[in-house]
């Protein structure tokens, strides 16, 4: 019994590559992150940064935000038929920038509340939402580029 398959001819190889390209094209829409997910995460980030407005009354807010994020992530996993590969250094760097920026904006909100400038907390909250949405789109593009490079 021979375990080696016969050497494919050039035409067979071209057909296989055409099937791979068709598969990649079919998978691309399932890798993209839906707008509802990014909008939901952006809203959660904005509420997180605006949390200092609640003062001592906001003790349960972090739990609600984590529950909301968990619901969004679970819904996204159910919707996606394909889990994209890790984004590598570019995605890790983008995520690190997002986390750092959210912490700086949260600190800014605490400072504004301490200075009794409560209405101005809306600015860092809006910035947190916009930044989360934009960097989420960037992460989405990174995943799509990685899928396009698979050969």
FENMO-V359950 format. One record per backbone hydrogen bond with DSSP energy under -1.0 kcal/mol. CO is the residue of the C=O (numbers start at 0). NH is the residue of the N-H. E is the energy in kcal/mol with one decimal. If there is no record, write none. Layout:
CO/NH/E ; CO/NH/E
This chain:
8/12/-2.0 ; 9/13/-2.1 ; 10/14/-1.9 ; 11/15/-2.1 ; 12/16/-2.3 ; 13/17/-2.1 ; 14/18/-2.2 ; 15/19/-2.2 ; 16/20/-2.3 ; 17/21/-2.1 ; 18/22/-2.4 ; 19/23/-2.5 ; 20/24/-2.2 ; 21/25/-2.0 ; 22/26/-2.0 ; 23/27/-1.7 ; 26/29/-1.2 ; 27/30/-1.1 ; 27/31/-1.2 ; 33/37/-1.6 ; 34/38/-2.8 ; 35/39/-2.1 ; 36/40/-2.6 ; 37/41/-2.3 ; 38/42/-2.3 ; 39/43/-2.2 ; 40/44/-2.3 ; 41/45/-2.2 ; 42/46/-2.3 ; 43/47/-2.3 ; 44/48/-2.2 ; 45/49/-1.8 ; 49/52/-2.0 ; 50/53/-2.1 ; 53/56/-1.7 ; 54/57/-1.1 ; 59/63/-1.9 ; 60/64/-2.7 ; 61/65/-2.4 ; 62/66/-2.2 ; 63/67/-2.4 ; 64/68/-2.4 ; 65/69/-2.3 ; 66/70/-2.3 ; 67/71/-2.2 ; 68/72/-2.6 ; 69/73/-2.4 ; 70/74/-2.4 ; 71/75/-2.3 ; 72/76/-2.3 ; 73/77/-1.8 ; 74/78/-1.7 ; 75/79/-2.7 ; 87/91/-2.3 ; 88/92/-2.7 ; 89/93/-2.1 ; 90/94/-2.6 ; 91/95/-2.2 ; 92/96/-2.3 ; 93/97/-2.1 ; 94/98/-2.5 ; 95/99/-2.5 ; 96/100/-2.7 ; 97/101/-2.5 ; 98/102/-2.1 ; 99/103/-2.1 ; 100/104/-2.6 ; 101/105/-2.3 ; 102/106/-2.3 ; 103/107/-2.2 ; 104/108/-2.1 ; 105/109/-2.3 ; 106/110/-2.2 ; 107/111/-2.5 ; 108/112/-2.4 ; 109/113/-2.4 ; 110/114/-1.9 ; 111/116/-3.2 ; 112/115/-1.5 ; 116/119/-1.4 ; 117/120/-1.8 ; 118/121/-1.2 ; 119/122/-1.2 ; 120/124/-1.8 ; 121/125/-2.7 ; 122/126/-2.4 ; 123/127/-2.2 ; 124/128/-2.1 ; 125/129/-2.6 ; 126/130/-2.7 ; 127/131/-2.3 ; 128/132/-2.2 ; 129/133/-2.7 ; 130/134/-2.7 ; 131/135/-1.8 ; 132/136/-2.0 ; 133/137/-1.8 ; 134/138/-2.3 ; 135/139/-1.9 ; 136/140/-2.3 ; 137/141/-2.2 ; 138/142/-2.0 ; 139/143/-2.1 ; 140/144/-2.6 ; 141/145/-2.1 ; 142/146/-1.8 ; 143/147/-2.2 ; 144/148/-1.5
